[in-house]
Amino acid sequence: MLCVESFLFFLVMLTLQQINNDKEKVILGLEKKHFADARQTIEKVLILDKERRDAQQKKDDASAQINKISKSIGELMAQKKLDEAQQAKAQTATIKQEIAQFEAQMETAETNLRELLYTIPNVPYDAVPEGTNAEDNVVVKLANTRGSDGKWKTVELNKRIADLSEEEKVVQGCDFAKLPHWELAKKYNLIDFDLGVKISGAGFPVYIGKGAQLQRALINYFLTKAGQAGYVEIQPPTVVNQASGFGTGQLPDKEGQMYHCPIDDLYLIPTAEVPVTNLYRDVILEESQLPIKNCAYTECFRREAGSYGKDVRGLNRLHEFSKVEIVRIDTPEHSAQSHQEMLDHVESLLKDLDLPYRILRLCGGDMSFTAALCYDFEIYSEAQQRWLEVSSTSNFDTYQANRLKCRFRNADKKISLCHTLNGSALALPRIVAGILEDNQTPEGIRMPEVLVPFLGFDIIK
């Protein structure tokens, strides 16, 4: 069970500090995320906090009055003024009843304030574009055309998806019709979706033979590359308690996406971000330890409530999938550089896998609840004629650290909140789909060169 009192005190004080320091900026940021009734919500937060503080002050004043009266009772007793001492005792009893009322008022205000604060998302950075949906996301880099060396050429764009030209929307140079990955999986006996339905249900595929080997090779490759980049590998649990879900912002579960085990009150993780970041809950780190760089492979579980239609076919959207995650804990001054280094790392993986890709800076209306700045990586499926998201790489500023009480001590012994960051490096299902679809030839499906040492074969025939 989450310790409400200590959690609330820390969360309220730091959240309110941000609101009080620049209320209008907070409101504008929340409006950029299209948070409903942003101004009314922030005003209500301040009203509830005033109610809490007023009740606290009344309680403190009453407690001080009791201490003063209690001291006088001893003096009256020593002076044999028994009637006056009895009156003083009666007065303290009345004041204690008032204190109980003040405590009840505090508890009510704190509960209402806590529940309201849980509903408020992170405030986005100024760099986050205005927009309401995916069409307003900005493509900052595009690799959809091969150069003379056979590699994908990258170009800086900084254009909204809605403003892309027809050439920029697709990949150039496909010379024959390609099958979608669900047909390739059946043709080459790589993935059995029907068996998954038999065992568990839709969204739980069974990987077979070279399909399973491809999964394992990608996991090993991603972990190896992360290790070479300085990330320390973690093997965390794939179920977490309520406090961990609150710490990284998955709880309260606003969209009903987490699998819950009610008997033990545990949750199946939607991403390794949750257990790995929670390693640093209630921890004060030394500045010399930062940035902390962790990576982890886990299975991930998401209910994907409300998902249906052609966009969820095959591996496009699953309830259980494999993913390698990278996580950083850093100082506020260095977190922007950390974010860029993470983006460079994810991009290097896609280059190594020789897949066409684009990098998006998400607009306010398409960002997650907890992110302050987020970039998505997408690869192009020539068979499906659409872009598939394979990574989200985010800076959460102090939002998660505030909930986690994840802090650091600098050389001057000052204690401050850390910044937390994470990214998929990478999620496997759509990477597998992209490899199968984009590398099919009349002879078979050729494997990316970097995977061959992990696979032991270079083509699926």
C-alpha positions in Angstrom: 0.0 0.0 0.0 1.3 3.5 -0.9 2.3 5.6 2.0 -0.2 8.4 1.3 1.0 10.9 3.9 4.7 11.1 3.0 4.0 10.7 -0.7 1.4 13.5 -0.6 3.6 15.9 1.3 6.5 15.6 -1.2 4.3 15.5 -4.3 2.1 18.5 -3.2 5.0 20.8 -2.1 7.0 20.4 -5.3 4.0 20.4 -7.7 2.6 23.5 -6.0 6.0 25.2 -6.1 6.0 24.8 -9.9 2.4 26.1 -10.1 3.0 29.0 -7.8 6.3 30.0 -9.6 4.7 30.3 -13.0 1.0 29.5 -12.9 0.3 30.9 -16.4 3.1 28.9 -18.0 1.8 25.7 -16.4 -1.7 26.4 -17.7 -0.5 27.2 -21.2 1.6 24.0 -21.2 -1.4 21.9 -20.1 -3.5 23.5 -22.8 -0.9 22.6 -25.3 -1.4 19.0 -24.2 -5.2 19.6 -24.6 -5.8 18.9 -21.0 -9.4 19.7 -20.4 -10.3 22.6 -18.1 -6.6 23.3 -17.4 -7.2 26.8 -15.8 -10.1 25.6 -13.7 -8.1 22.6 -12.5 -5.0 24.6 -11.5 -7.2 27.2 -9.7 -8.9 24.3 -7.9 -5.5 22.9 -6.9 -4.6 26.2 -5.3 -7.9 26.5 -3.5 -7.5 23.0 -2.0 -4.0 23.7 -1.0 -5.1 26.9 0.7 -7.8 24.9 2.6 -5.1 22.4 3.6 -2.7 25.0 4.7 -5.4 27.0 6.6 -6.4 23.9 8.5 -2.8 23.1 9.2 -2.2 26.6 10.6 -5.3 26.4 12.8 -4.2 23.0 14.0 -0.7 24.3 14.8 -2.1 27.4 16.6 -4.4 25.2 18.6 -1.6 22.8 19.5 0.5 25.8 20.7 -2.4 27.0 22.7 -2.7 23.6 24.4 1.0 23.6 25.2 0.7 27.0 26.8 -2.4 26.0 28.8 -0.8 22.7 29.9 2.1 24.6 31.2 -0.2 26.9 33.2 -2.1 24.0 34.6 1.1 22.8 36.4 1.6 26.3 37.8 -2.0 26.6 39.0 -1.8 23.2 40.7 1.4 24.3 42.4 -0.4 27.4 43.6 -3.4 25.3 44.9 -5.7 27.1 42.4 -7.6 23.9 41.7 -10.8 25.4 40.2 -8.8 27.4 37.7 -6.7 24.3 36.9 -10.0 22.3 36.2 -11.2 25.1 34.0 -7.9 25.0 32.1 -8.2 21.3 31.7 -11.8 21.7 30.3 -10.5 24.3 27.9 -7.8 21.9 26.6 -10.4 19.2 26.0 -12.5 21.6 23.9 -9.4 22.6 22.0 -8.5 19.0 21.3 -12.0 18.5 19.8 -11.3 21.5 17.6 -7.9 20.0 16.6 -9.7 16.8 15.6 -11.9 18.9 13.3 -8.9 20.7 11.8 -7.3 17.3 11.2 -10.4 16.0 9.4 -10.5 19.2 7.3 -6.8 18.7 6.4 -7.4 15.0 5.5 -10.3 15.9 3.3 -8.4 18.6 1.5 -5.3 16.4 1.2 -7.3 13.5 -0.3 -9.1 15.8 -2.8 -5.8 17.5 -3.7 -4.0 14.2 -4.2 -6.7 12.8 -6.4 -6.7 16.0 -8.4 -2.9 16.1 -8.8 -3.0 12.6 -10.1 -5.1 13.7 -13.1 -2.6 16.5 -14.2 -0.1 15.5 -16.9 3.4 16.7 -17.2 3.9 20.2 -18.6 5.5 20.0 -22.1 8.7 21.8 -23.0 8.5 24.9 -25.3 10.0 22.8 -28.1 6.9 20.6 -28.2 4.8 21.6 -31.3 1.2 22.7 -31.1 -1.2 20.1 -32.4 -4.1 17.8 -31.7 -3.2 14.5 -33.4 -0.5 12.5 -35.2 -0.9 14.6 -38.4 0.5 17.5 -36.4 3.7 15.7 -35.4 6.8 17.1 -36.9 9.2 14.9 -39.0 12.7 16.1 -38.0 14.6 13.5 -40.0 13.7 11.2 -42.9 15.6 8.3 -44.4 13.4 7.0 -47.2 15.7 7.0 -50.2 18.9 5.0 -50.8 22.1 6.7 -51.8 24.7 5.6 -54.4 26.4 3.6 -51.6 23.2 1.6 -51.0 22.6 3.1 -47.6 19.5 5.1 -46.6 20.1 8.8 -47.0 19.0 11.0 -44.1 17.6 14.5 -44.6 16.5 17.1 -42.0 12.9 18.1 -42.6 11.2 19.8 -39.7 7.8 19.5 -41.4 4.4 18.4 -40.0 3.2 15.0 -41.3 0.2 16.8 -42.8 2.5 19.0 -44.8 4.7 16.2 -46.3 5.0 15.8 -50.1 3.9 12.5 -51.6 7.5 11.5 -52.1 8.3 12.2 -48.4 5.4 10.1 -47.2 6.6 6.8 -48.6 9.8 4.9 -49.4 11.3 5.3 -52.8 12.6 2.4 -54.9 10.5 -0.7 -54.2 10.7 -2.7 -57.4 8.1 -5.5 -56.8 5.0 -6.2 -54.8 5.7 -7.3 -51.3 3.7 -9.5 -49.0 2.7 -8.3 -45.5 4.5 -10.0 -42.6 1.5 -12.1 -41.5 1.5 -13.8 -44.9 5.3 -14.2 -44.8 5.1 -15.7 -41.3 2.7 -18.3 -42.6 4.6 -19.0 -45.8 7.9 -19.6 -44.0 6.4 -21.0 -40.8 7.9 -18.2 -38.6 4.9 -17.1 -36.5 1.6 -18.8 -35.7 -1.1 -16.3 -34.8 -3.8 -19.0 -34.6 -1.9 -21.1 -32.0 -1.6 -17.9 -29.9 -5.3 -17.5 -30.0 -5.8 -21.1 -29.0 -3.4 -20.8 -26.0 -4.1 -17.3 -24.8 -6.2 -15.2 -27.2 -5.7 -12.6 -29.9 -2.6 -10.6 -29.6 -0.4 -13.4 -28.2 1.6 -14.8 -31.1 3.7 -18.0 -31.1 7.1 -17.7 -32.7 8.5 -20.8 -34.3 11.9 -21.9 -35.6 13.7 -19.1 -37.4 11.0 -16.7 -36.2 11.9 -17.5 -32.6 15.6 -17.3 -33.5 15.1 -13.8 -35.1 13.5 -12.6 -31.9 16.3 -13.9 -29.7 18.9 -12.5 -32.1 17.4 -9.0 -32.0 17.2 -9.1 -28.2 20.9 -10.1 -27.9 21.9 -7.6 -30.6 20.1 -4.7 -28.9 21.5 -5.6 -25.4 25.0 -5.9 -26.9 24.8 -2.5 -28.5 23.4 -1.0 -25.3 26.3 -2.5 -23.3 28.8 -1.1 -25.8 27.1 2.4 -25.3 27.7 2.2 -21.5 24.3 1.0 -20.4 24.4 -1.5 -17.4 22.0 -4.4 -18.0 19.2 -5.0 -15.5 17.0 -8.1 -15.3 14.0 -6.8 -13.4 10.7 -8.4 -12.4 7.8 -8.2 -14.9 5.2 -7.5 -12.2 5.2 -4.4 -10.0 3.4 -3.1 -6.9 1.1 -0.1 -6.8 3.8 2.2 -5.5 5.9 1.5 -8.6 3.0 2.2 -10.9 2.4 5.5 -9.2 6.1 6.3 -9.3 6.4 6.3 -13.1 2.9 7.6 -13.8 1.2 4.4 -15.1 -1.2 4.6 -12.1 -3.9 5.7 -11.8 -4.4 3.7 -15.0 -6.3 6.3 -17.0 -6.7 4.3 -20.2 -7.3 0.8 -18.7 -4.2 -0.6 -20.4 -2.5 -2.5 -17.5 -3.1 -6.1 -16.6 -3.9 -6.2 -12.9 -3.6 -9.3 -10.6 -6.1 -8.3 -7.9 -5.4 -11.0 -5.3 -1.8 -9.8 -4.9 -2.5 -6.3 -6.1 0.3 -6.5 -8.6 0.5 -5.2 -12.2 2.1 -6.7 -15.3 4.5 -4.2 -16.6 3.7 -2.3 -19.9 7.4 -1.5 -20.3 10.7 -2.1 -18.5 10.7 1.6 -17.8 8.5 0.9 -14.7 10.7 -1.5 -12.7 14.0 -0.1 -13.8 13.2 3.6 -13.0 11.7 2.4 -9.7 15.1 1.1 -8.7 15.8 4.7 -7.8 12.6 5.4 -5.8 13.2 7.0 -2.4 16.9 7.3 -3.2 19.3 10.2 -2.9 22.1 9.8 -5.4 25.5 11.6 -5.5 25.9 13.9 -8.4 29.1 12.0 -9.3 27.0 8.9 -10.0 25.0 10.6 -12.7 24.1 10.0 -15.4 23.0 6.5 -14.5 22.5 4.4 -17.7 20.5 1.1 -17.5 19.1 -1.2 -20.1 16.7 -4.1 -19.8 15.0 -6.8 -21.9 11.6 -7.8 -20.6 8.3 -9.0 -21.9 5.7 -6.2 -21.9 2.0 -6.5 -21.4 -0.7 -4.0 -22.6 -4.4 -4.6 -22.9 -4.6 -2.2 -25.8 -8.2 -1.6 -24.9 -10.3 -0.4 -27.9 -7.8 -1.4 -30.5 -9.3 -3.0 -33.6 -9.2 -3.0 -37.4 -6.5 -3.4 -40.1 -3.9 -1.4 -38.1 -3.7 -4.1 -35.4 -3.3 -7.0 -37.7 -0.4 -9.4 -37.3 2.4 -7.9 -35.2 1.2 -4.4 -35.5 -0.4 -4.3 -32.0 0.0 -7.1 -29.4 -0.9 -7.7 -25.8 2.4 -9.3 -25.1 5.7 -8.4 -26.8 9.4 -8.3 -26.3 11.3 -5.0 -25.8 14.7 -3.7 -24.9 14.5 -0.4 -22.9 17.1 2.1 -22.1 16.7 4.3 -19.0 18.7 7.3 -17.7 18.7 9.2 -14.4 20.4 12.5 -14.8 20.9 16.1 -13.5 18.6 18.8 -15.0 21.6 20.5 -16.5 22.7 17.4 -18.5 19.4 15.8 -19.3 19.0 17.4 -22.7 22.4 16.0 -23.8 21.4 12.6 -22.4 18.2 12.8 -24.4 20.1 13.5 -27.6 22.5 10.7 -26.9 19.6 8.3 -26.5 18.1 9.5 -29.8 21.5 8.9 -31.5 21.6 5.4 -30.0 18.2 4.4 -31.3 18.9 5.9 -34.7 22.1 3.9 -34.9 20.2 0.7 -34.4 17.9 1.4 -37.3 20.8 2.3 -39.5 22.5 -0.9 -38.6 19.4 -2.9 -39.4 19.3 -1.1 -42.8 15.6 -0.1 -42.4 14.0 3.1 -43.8 13.0 5.3 -40.9 11.8 8.7 -39.8 12.1 10.6 -36.5 9.1 12.6 -35.2 8.9 15.2 -32.5 5.4 14.7 -31.1 3.0 17.5 -30.8 1.2 18.3 -27.5 -2.0 16.5 -28.4 -0.1 13.2 -29.3 2.2 13.0 -26.3 2.0 10.7 -23.3 0.7 11.8 -20.0 4.1 11.8 -18.3 6.5 13.1 -21.0 7.8 16.7 -21.3 9.4 16.0 -24.7 9.1 12.9 -26.8 10.5 11.7 -30.1 9.0 8.7 -32.0 11.0 6.5 -34.4 9.0 4.9 -37.2 10.0 2.4 -39.9 8.3 2.1 -43.2 6.4 -1.1 -44.2 6.5 -1.3 -48.0 4.0 -4.2 -47.9 1.5 -2.3 -45.8 2.4 1.1 -47.3 2.5 2.8 -43.9 4.9 3.9 -41.1 5.1 1.8 -38.0 6.2 3.2 -34.6 9.2 1.2 -33.1 10.4 3.5 -30.4 9.4 6.4 -28.1 12.2 8.2 -26.5 11.2 10.7 -23.8 12.5 13.2 -21.3 10.2 13.4 -18.2 12.0 16.3 -16.6 11.3 16.1 -12.8 7.7 14.7 -13.2 8.6 11.0 -12.4 11.4 11.9 -10.0 8.9 14.0 -8.1 6.6 11.0 -7.6 9.5 8.7 -7.0 11.4 11.0 -4.6 14.4 10.3 -6.8 17.0 13.0 -5.8 20.7 13.8 -6.0 23.2 15.6 -3.8 25.6 18.0 -5.5 29.1 19.1 -4.3 27.6 21.8 -2.1 25.4 19.2 -0.4 22.2 20.7 -1.9 19.6 18.0 -2.7 17.5 18.4 -5.9 15.2 16.3 -8.0 16.7 14.2 -10.8 15.5 14.1 -14.4 14.4 10.7 -15.7 14.5 9.6 -19.4 13.8 6.4 -21.3 13.4 5.0 -24.7 12.6 1.8 -26.6 15.8 0.4 -28.1 13.9 -1.3 -29.5 10.4 -2.8 -29.4 10.6 -6.1 -31.4 7.2 -6.8 -33.0 7.2 -4.0 -35.6 11.0 -4.4 -36.1 10.4 -8.0 -37.0 7.5 -7.0 -39.3 9.8 -4.5 -41.0 12.7 -6.9 -41.4 10.4 -9.6 -42.9 8.6 -7.2 -45.2 11.3 -4.9 -46.4 14.0 -7.6 -46.9 11.9 -10.1 -48.9 13.4 -11.1 -52.3 12.5 -13.7 -54.9 15.0 -16.0 -53.2 13.7 -15.5 -49.7 14.0 -13.1 -46.7 17.5 -11.8 -46.3 18.6 -11.0 -42.8 20.3 -7.7 -41.9 24.1 -8.2 -41.9 24.5 -7.2 -38.2 22.2 -10.0 -37.1 23.9 -12.8 -39.0 26.5 -13.5 -36.2 23.6 -13.8 -33.7 21.4 -15.9 -36.1 23.9 -18.3 -37.8 22.1 -17.8 -41.1 21.7 -14.9 -43.6 18.5 -15.8 -45.4 15.2 -17.4 -44.6 14.3 -19.6 -47.6 
